[in-house]
Amino acid sequence: MKLWQKDHTNTAALIEAFTVGNDKLFDVLLAKYDVLGSIAHTQMLQKVGLLEQDDLDKIEAGLNEILAEIENGEFVIEDDIEDVHSQVEFLLTKRIGEAGKKIHSGRSRNDQVAVDIKLYLRDKVNEIKTQVQTLFNILIDLSEQHKEKLLPGYTHLQIAMPSSFGLWFGAYAESLVDDMEMLAAAYAIVNKNPLGSGAGYGSSFHLDRKMTTELLHFATLDHNAVYAQMTRGKTEKVVAMALSCIAATLSKMSMDVCLYINQNFAFIQFPESLTTGSSIMPHKKNPDVFELVRGKCNRIQAAPNELTLLINNLPSGYQRDLQLTKEVIFPAIENLSACLDVLAFALPQIQIKDNILQDEKYKYLFSVEAVNKLVNNGVPFRDAYKQVGNDIENGTFQYSGFKATDHTHEGSMGNLHNAEIKIEMEKVLQKFQS
């Protein structure tokens, strides 16, 4: 069954297989939202006089029955059915009769799939938001827990200045705050109703788009009918950009973990239950979890570019190319969600080595502290820098007394600022409350 099928439609099997592609696999994920959109649309049709109350009652009962099947995992798109919209309408008409054929009045598959995707993305953005918030809280807790554990800082992968695990965990927590800003911006764009825009050119029926906006709990609507259709692809790209920001944070943190767990660094370790072994080297404890997070998140960062290449030369109006956006954005969401879950599980089990900086190779880590100490005693900075530099070259450099609990300045250690970072996250979370 096809929504556009006439009495003598006869599409070649090869063409049908090519045009449908993998779309049915992703359409199942939209089934719930297709039903919810249809319920709102038909309630609006009844209000504006395009549907009798008796028909609406039958339609609502039938759609709610289908919704229950979807939520129970019983819904499938049959082999000879083109897409989720066709399957829902076919089931409805089969069960309630002629009234089921009336649900498409004033609607196109174009605005139907647009609203389905926006409803789906809105839910998924909210789920990702919750997962990011969970990981953020874990990082803040770890930052406080390990604030006295010193960690060598590196620039150019060369030993640089002293830091702490408190600052390291807190840095990634604050990074997630900025990432959440991007997610909130994406949420605001997703949370607009395209339903009622038809194929992108509106409808001659007097539809009440404000009503469906309220029924579907959108913050507002895409006002211009042409632009409502133009949001296809653009909406997915904006969400992908937000996902890619989160993925970049997770990828960088995972790379740090892979580096720090390396025996040449040996800053951290994890229980054996979180590592994997080698088929020939019995001593190996590989950080496969973090390597896969790094790899998956790097792929997610490619999603905005892939969507750009897919949509950047399309004219206004619907084009079938847009069907392929599902193959990019849906797996990106699934993979990022999995990465957030596994990090929330693994990171609290981290084990951090004590007294890392007592290793001889880190003795020059405190050269800046030695310079600053001289400056605080009245020595001009250039003279202090030269004096410490000469001590290093002569092999006479000595410095001691640096502690992770030294919060007397905002320099290499400084205040963690976790309280302020938590306040910033709360401000961002409020942006999702529309």
C-alpha positions as CSV (number, residue, x, y, z in Angstrom):
1,M,0.0,0.0,0.0
2,K,1.1,3.5,-0.9
3,L,-0.6,6.7,0.2
4,W,-0.1,8.0,-3.4
5,Q,-1.3,4.8,-5.1
6,K,-4.0,5.0,-7.8
7,D,-6.0,2.1,-9.3
8,H,-3.4,1.4,-12.0
9,T,-0.2,2.3,-10.2
10,N,2.5,-0.3,-11.0
11,T,6.0,0.6,-9.8
12,A,8.8,-1.6,-10.9
13,A,10.1,-3.8,-8.0
14,L,13.7,-2.6,-8.5
15,I,12.6,1.0,-8.3
16,E,10.5,0.4,-5.2
17,A,13.3,-1.4,-3.4
18,F,15.8,1.4,-4.3
19,T,13.5,4.3,-3.3
20,V,12.5,2.7,0.0
21,G,16.0,1.5,0.9
22,N,16.5,1.2,4.6
23,D,13.8,3.7,5.4
24,K,11.4,1.1,7.0
25,L,14.0,0.2,9.6
26,F,14.1,3.8,10.8
27,D,10.4,4.5,10.3
28,V,9.5,2.0,13.1
29,L,11.2,4.4,15.5
30,L,8.8,7.1,14.3
31,A,5.6,5.0,14.6
32,K,4.7,6.4,18.1
33,Y,5.1,10.0,16.9
34,D,3.2,9.4,13.7
35,V,0.2,8.2,15.7
36,L,0.4,11.2,18.1
37,G,0.6,13.6,15.2
38,S,-2.4,11.9,13.6
39,I,-4.4,12.2,16.8
40,A,-3.7,15.9,17.1
41,H,-4.4,16.5,13.4
42,T,-7.8,14.7,13.5
43,Q,-8.8,16.5,16.7
44,M,-8.1,19.8,14.8
45,L,-10.0,18.6,11.7
46,Q,-13.1,18.0,13.9
47,K,-12.8,21.4,15.4
48,V,-12.7,23.2,12.0
49,G,-15.6,21.2,10.7
50,L,-13.8,18.7,8.4
51,L,-14.5,15.7,10.5
52,E,-17.6,14.5,12.3
53,Q,-17.4,13.7,16.0
54,D,-18.5,10.1,15.5
55,D,-15.7,9.6,13.0
56,L,-13.2,11.3,15.4
57,D,-14.3,9.0,18.2
58,K,-13.6,5.9,16.0
59,I,-10.3,7.3,14.8
60,E,-9.1,8.1,18.3
61,A,-10.0,4.7,19.5
62,G,-8.2,3.0,16.6
63,L,-5.1,5.2,16.9
64,N,-4.8,4.6,20.6
65,E,-5.1,0.9,20.0
66,I,-2.2,1.1,17.5
67,L,-0.2,3.3,19.9
68,A,-0.6,0.6,22.6
69,E,0.8,-2.0,20.1
70,I,3.7,0.2,19.3
71,E,4.6,0.7,23.0
72,N,4.3,-3.1,23.5
73,G,6.7,-3.8,20.6
74,E,4.0,-5.4,18.5
75,F,4.0,-2.9,15.6
76,V,5.7,-3.8,12.3
77,I,5.7,-2.3,8.8
78,E,4.5,-5.1,6.5
79,D,6.5,-6.0,3.4
80,D,4.1,-4.6,0.9
81,I,3.6,-1.3,2.9
82,E,5.8,1.6,1.9
83,D,6.3,3.5,5.1
84,V,5.1,4.0,8.7
85,H,2.5,6.6,7.6
86,S,1.0,4.1,5.2
87,Q,1.1,1.3,7.8
88,V,-0.8,3.3,10.4
89,E,-3.4,4.5,7.9
90,F,-3.8,0.9,6.5
91,L,-4.3,-0.6,10.0
92,L,-6.7,2.1,11.0
93,T,-8.8,1.8,7.9
94,K,-8.8,-2.0,8.2
95,R,-10.1,-1.7,11.7
96,I,-12.6,1.2,11.7
97,G,-13.6,1.4,8.1
98,E,-14.1,4.5,5.9
99,A,-13.4,6.9,8.8
100,G,-9.8,5.8,8.6
101,K,-9.4,7.3,5.1
102,K,-10.3,10.7,6.4
103,I,-7.2,11.3,8.6
104,H,-5.1,12.6,5.7
105,S,-7.3,15.6,4.9
106,G,-5.3,18.8,4.8
107,R,-2.1,16.9,5.3
108,S,0.8,15.7,3.1
109,R,3.4,13.0,3.9
110,N,5.9,15.8,3.8
111,D,4.5,17.7,6.8
112,Q,3.6,14.3,8.4
113,V,7.2,13.1,8.4
114,A,8.5,16.5,9.4
115,V,6.4,16.5,12.5
116,D,7.2,12.9,13.3
117,I,10.9,13.7,13.1
118,K,10.6,16.8,15.2
119,L,8.7,14.9,17.9
120,Y,11.2,12.1,17.8
121,L,14.2,14.4,17.9
122,R,12.6,16.5,20.8
123,D,12.3,13.3,22.9
124,K,15.8,12.2,22.0
125,V,17.4,15.6,22.8
126,N,15.7,15.5,26.2
127,E,17.1,12.0,26.8
128,I,20.6,13.1,25.8
129,K,20.2,16.1,28.0
130,T,19.4,13.8,31.0
131,Q,22.4,11.6,30.2
132,V,24.8,14.6,29.9
133,Q,23.5,15.9,33.2
134,T,24.2,12.5,34.9
135,L,27.7,12.4,33.5
136,F,28.3,16.1,34.5
137,N,27.3,15.3,38.1
138,I,29.7,12.3,38.1
139,L,32.5,14.5,36.9
140,I,31.9,17.1,39.5
141,D,31.8,14.5,42.3
142,L,35.1,13.0,41.0
143,S,36.6,16.4,40.8
144,E,35.8,17.1,44.5
145,Q,36.9,13.5,45.5
146,H,40.3,13.8,43.8
147,K,41.1,17.5,44.2
148,E,44.2,16.7,46.2
149,K,45.6,14.2,43.8
150,L,48.4,16.0,41.8
151,L,48.7,15.4,38.1
152,P,51.4,16.6,35.7
153,G,50.1,18.9,33.0
154,Y,51.4,18.6,29.5
155,T,51.7,21.0,26.5
156,H,53.0,19.7,23.2
157,L,53.0,16.4,25.0
158,Q,55.9,17.7,27.0
159,I,55.9,18.0,30.8
160,A,54.6,21.5,31.6
161,M,53.1,22.5,35.0
162,P,51.5,20.8,38.0
163,S,47.7,20.3,37.9
164,S,45.3,18.0,39.7
165,F,42.7,15.4,38.9
166,G,40.3,17.8,40.5
167,L,40.9,20.2,37.7
168,W,41.0,17.5,35.1
169,F,37.6,16.1,36.0
170,G,36.2,19.6,36.5
171,A,37.4,20.7,33.0
172,Y,35.4,18.1,31.3
173,A,32.4,18.9,33.5
174,E,32.6,22.6,32.4
175,S,33.0,21.5,28.8
176,L,29.7,19.7,29.0
177,V,28.1,23.0,30.1
178,D,29.1,24.6,26.8
179,D,28.0,21.5,25.0
180,M,24.6,21.7,26.7
181,E,24.3,25.2,25.5
182,M,24.4,23.9,21.9
183,L,21.9,21.1,22.8
184,A,19.5,23.7,24.2
185,A,19.8,25.8,21.0
186,A,19.0,22.7,19.0
187,Y,16.1,21.9,21.3
188,A,14.6,25.4,20.6
189,I,14.8,24.8,16.9
190,V,13.3,21.3,17.1
191,N,10.5,22.4,19.3
192,K,8.5,24.1,16.5
193,N,5.5,22.6,14.8
194,P,5.6,22.1,11.0
195,L,2.2,20.3,10.9
196,G,-0.3,22.0,8.6
197,S,2.2,23.2,6.1
198,G,1.3,20.3,3.7
199,A,3.8,19.7,0.9
200,G,5.4,23.0,1.8
201,Y,2.7,25.2,0.3
202,G,0.0,25.2,2.9
203,S,-3.6,24.1,2.4
204,S,-6.8,25.6,1.1
205,F,-8.6,24.2,4.1
206,H,-8.8,26.6,7.1
207,L,-6.6,24.5,9.4
208,D,-5.9,25.6,13.0
209,R,-2.1,25.2,13.3
210,K,-2.0,26.8,16.7
211,M,-4.3,24.1,18.0
212,T,-2.0,21.2,16.8
213,T,1.0,23.2,18.2
214,E,-0.7,23.2,21.6
215,L,-1.8,19.6,21.4
216,L,1.7,18.4,20.5
217,H,3.2,20.6,23.2
218,F,5.4,22.5,20.8
219,A,6.7,25.9,22.0
220,T,5.7,27.5,18.8
221,L,5.2,26.7,15.1
222,D,7.1,27.1,11.9
223,H,5.0,29.9,10.5
224,N,5.9,30.0,6.8
225,A,4.6,26.9,5.0
226,V,7.6,26.9,2.6
227,Y,10.1,27.3,5.4
228,A,8.3,24.5,7.5
229,Q,9.3,22.1,4.7
230,M,12.8,23.6,4.5
231,T,13.4,22.6,8.1
232,R,13.7,19.0,6.9
233,G,17.4,18.3,6.9
234,K,18.2,21.6,8.6
235,T,16.7,20.4,11.9
236,E,18.6,17.1,11.7
237,K,21.8,19.0,11.0
238,V,21.4,21.4,14.0
239,V,20.8,18.4,16.3
240,A,23.8,16.7,14.8
241,M,26.0,19.8,15.5
242,A,24.9,19.7,19.2
243,L,25.6,15.9,19.3
244,S,29.0,16.5,17.8
245,C,30.0,19.0,20.5
246,I,29.2,16.5,23.2
247,A,31.0,13.8,21.2
248,A,34.1,16.0,21.0
249,T,34.2,16.3,24.7
250,L,33.8,12.6,25.3
251,S,36.4,11.7,22.6
252,K,39.0,14.0,24.1
253,M,38.4,12.7,27.6
254,S,38.6,9.1,26.4
255,M,41.9,9.9,24.7
256,D,43.2,11.3,28.0
257,V,42.1,8.1,29.7
258,C,43.9,5.9,27.1
259,L,47.0,8.0,27.6
260,Y,46.9,8.1,31.4
261,I,46.3,4.3,31.7
262,N,49.4,3.6,29.5
263,Q,52.3,2.1,31.5
264,N,54.6,5.0,30.6
265,F,52.2,7.4,32.3
266,A,50.6,5.0,34.8
267,F,48.4,7.7,36.4
268,I,45.2,5.6,36.5
269,Q,43.8,2.2,36.2
270,F,40.4,0.5,36.1
271,P,39.2,-2.8,37.5
272,E,39.7,-5.9,35.3
273,S,36.0,-6.0,34.6
274,L,36.3,-2.8,32.6
275,T,39.3,-3.8,30.5
276,T,40.1,-6.5,28.0
277,G,43.0,-8.9,27.4
278,S,45.2,-10.0,24.6
279,S,45.0,-13.4,22.8
280,I,48.8,-13.8,23.2
281,M,50.0,-11.3,25.8
282,P,48.8,-12.4,29.2
283,H,49.8,-9.1,30.9
284,K,47.6,-6.8,28.8
285,K,44.7,-4.8,30.3
286,N,43.4,-2.8,27.3
287,P,41.1,0.2,27.6
288,D,38.8,-0.9,24.8
289,V,35.8,0.8,26.3
290,F,37.5,4.2,26.0
291,E,39.0,3.5,22.6
292,L,35.5,2.6,21.3
293,V,34.0,5.7,22.8
294,R,36.8,7.7,21.1
295,G,36.1,6.1,17.8
296,K,32.3,6.3,18.0
297,C,32.4,9.9,19.0
298,N,34.8,10.8,16.2
299,R,32.3,9.3,13.8
300,I,29.5,11.3,15.4
301,Q,31.5,14.4,14.7
302,A,31.3,13.6,11.0
303,A,27.5,13.7,11.1
304,P,27.0,17.4,10.6
305,N,29.3,17.4,7.6
306,E,27.6,14.4,6.1
307,L,24.2,16.1,6.5
308,T,25.7,19.3,5.0
309,L,26.8,17.4,1.9
310,L,23.4,15.8,1.7
311,I,21.3,19.0,1.8
312,N,23.5,22.0,0.9
313,N,22.6,22.1,-2.9
314,L,18.9,21.2,-2.6
315,P,16.3,23.8,-3.7
316,S,13.3,24.7,-1.6
317,G,10.5,22.2,-1.4
318,Y,10.7,18.5,-0.6
319,Q,13.3,16.3,-2.3
320,R,13.6,12.6,-1.8
321,D,17.3,13.1,-0.7
322,L,15.9,14.1,2.7
323,Q,14.9,10.6,3.4
324,L,18.6,9.7,3.8
325,T,19.0,12.1,6.8
326,K,17.5,9.4,9.0
327,E,20.4,7.1,8.1
328,V,22.8,9.8,9.6
329,I,21.0,11.3,12.6
330,F,19.3,8.2,14.1
331,P,22.5,6.1,14.5
332,A,24.4,9.2,15.8
333,I,21.8,9.6,18.6
334,E,21.9,5.9,19.4
335,N,25.8,5.8,19.5
336,L,26.1,9.0,21.6
337,S,23.5,7.7,24.1
338,A,25.5,4.4,24.4
339,C,28.8,6.3,25.0
340,L,27.2,8.5,27.7
341,D,25.8,5.4,29.4
342,V,29.1,3.5,29.4
343,L,31.1,6.5,30.6
344,A,28.7,7.0,33.5
345,F,29.2,3.4,34.4
346,A,33.0,3.3,34.0
347,L,34.3,6.6,35.3
348,P,33.2,6.2,38.9
349,Q,35.4,3.0,39.1
350,I,38.6,4.9,38.2
351,Q,41.6,4.3,40.4
352,I,44.1,7.1,40.7
353,K,47.7,6.6,41.7
354,D,49.1,8.5,44.7
355,N,52.2,10.6,44.7
356,I,52.6,10.7,40.9
357,L,54.8,13.8,41.0
358,Q,57.4,12.2,43.2
359,D,58.8,10.6,40.1
360,E,62.2,12.2,39.3
361,K,61.1,13.0,35.7
362,Y,58.7,15.6,37.1
363,K,61.1,17.6,39.0
364,Y,61.1,20.4,36.4
365,L,57.4,20.6,36.6
366,F,57.7,23.2,39.3
367,S,59.9,25.6,37.4
368,V,57.1,28.1,37.0
369,E,56.3,27.9,40.7
370,A,60.0,28.6,41.5
371,V,60.0,31.6,39.2
372,N,56.8,32.9,40.8
373,K,58.2,32.5,44.3
374,L,61.2,34.7,43.3
375,V,58.8,37.3,41.8
376,N,56.8,37.3,45.0
377,N,60.0,38.1,46.9
378,G,60.7,41.1,44.7
379,V,62.8,39.7,41.9
380,P,61.9,41.1,38.4
381,F,60.2,38.4,36.3
382,R,62.9,38.3,33.6
383,D,65.7,37.9,36.2
384,A,63.7,35.2,38.0
385,Y,63.1,33.3,34.8
386,K,66.8,33.5,33.9
387,Q,67.9,32.4,37.3
388,V,65.7,29.3,37.4
389,G,66.6,28.5,33.8
390,N,70.3,28.6,34.7
391,D,69.6,26.4,37.7
392,I,67.9,23.8,35.4
393,E,70.8,23.9,32.9
394,N,73.4,23.6,35.7
395,G,71.5,20.7,37.3
396,T,71.1,22.6,40.6
397,F,67.3,23.2,40.4
398,Q,65.4,22.3,43.5
399,Y,61.8,23.1,44.5
400,S,59.5,21.6,47.1
401,G,56.5,22.4,49.1
402,F,53.8,22.5,46.4
403,K,50.5,21.0,47.5
404,A,47.2,20.3,45.7
405,T,45.4,22.1,48.5
406,D,47.3,25.3,47.8
407,H,44.4,27.6,46.8
408,T,46.1,30.9,47.5
409,H,46.2,31.8,43.9
410,E,44.4,31.2,40.6
411,G,47.5,29.8,38.9
412,S,48.4,26.2,38.0
413,M,46.1,24.8,40.7
414,G,43.7,27.6,41.8
415,N,40.1,27.1,42.9
416,L,38.2,24.3,41.2
417,H,35.2,26.6,40.8
418,N,32.9,23.6,40.8
419,A,30.1,25.5,42.6
420,E,30.1,28.2,39.9
421,I,30.2,25.5,37.2
422,K,27.1,23.8,38.7
423,I,25.3,27.1,38.7
424,E,26.1,27.6,35.0
425,M,24.7,24.1,34.2
426,E,21.5,24.9,36.1
427,K,21.1,28.0,34.0
428,V,21.4,26.0,30.8
429,L,19.0,23.3,32.0
430,Q,16.3,26.0,32.5
431,K,16.4,26.6,28.7
432,F,14.8,23.2,28.2
433,Q,11.7,24.1,30.3
434,S,9.7,25.8,27.5
